[in-house]
Amino acid sequence: MKPRISVLTLGVSNLKRSLSFYRDGLGLPTKGIIGQEFEHGAVAFFDLSGCLKLAIFAQGNIAHDMGRKLSGLRGV
């Protein structure tokens, strides 16, 4: 099996503002923010070249998924 990356995930400080930047500023295709009905579930996916996707999560939500405090992620 050859290693490959299919999703690149970023934690962002403001999900709505970051959605606007990647969608409106860079023109990346997206269905917008999904998963808002779930606590800590809001995410936006963007289709990049090939099968690569960019996912953006609010920093607090990605910290929750990792079982870490947000303050422990600064500078990582």
C-alpha positions in Angstrom: 0.0 0.0 0.0 1.4 3.4 -1.0 1.0 6.2 1.6 -1.2 9.1 0.6 -3.0 12.0 2.1 -6.7 12.3 1.3 -7.8 15.0 3.9 -5.8 17.9 5.3 -7.5 19.2 8.5 -6.9 22.7 9.9 -8.1 24.1 13.2 -9.3 27.7 12.7 -10.1 30.4 15.2 -13.3 31.5 13.3 -15.0 28.9 11.2 -17.4 31.3 9.4 -14.7 33.8 8.6 -12.4 31.0 7.4 -15.1 29.5 5.2 -15.5 32.9 3.6 -11.7 33.1 3.0 -11.4 29.7 1.4 -14.7 29.8 -0.6 -15.0 33.5 -1.5 -11.4 34.6 -1.4 -9.7 31.5 -2.9 -12.6 30.2 -4.9 -12.5 26.6 -3.4 -15.6 24.6 -4.0 -17.6 23.6 -0.8 -21.1 22.8 0.4 -20.5 25.1 3.3 -20.5 24.3 7.0 -22.0 20.9 7.8 -22.5 19.1 11.1 -23.8 22.1 13.0 -26.5 19.9 14.6 -23.9 18.0 16.5 -22.0 19.4 19.4 -18.3 19.9 18.3 -19.3 18.7 14.8 -19.3 21.7 12.6 -16.8 21.4 9.7 -16.4 22.7 6.2 -14.8 20.6 3.4 -13.2 21.9 0.3 -12.4 19.9 -2.8 -8.8 20.3 -3.9 -7.0 18.7 -6.8 -7.3 15.0 -7.3 -9.0 13.3 -4.4 -7.5 15.7 -1.8 -9.9 17.6 0.5 -9.3 20.4 2.9 -11.3 20.3 6.2 -11.6 23.3 8.5 -12.8 22.9 12.1 -13.1 25.5 14.9 -10.0 25.1 17.1 -12.2 24.4 20.2 -13.9 21.5 18.4 -10.7 19.9 17.1 -9.2 20.2 20.6 -12.3 18.4 22.0 -11.9 15.6 19.4 -8.3 15.2 20.5 -9.2 15.2 24.2 -7.0 18.3 24.8 -7.5 21.7 26.1 -7.4 24.5 23.5 -4.7 26.3 25.4 -2.5 23.2 25.2 -2.6 23.3 21.4 -1.2 26.8 20.9 2.0 26.9 19.0 1.7 23.2 17.9 
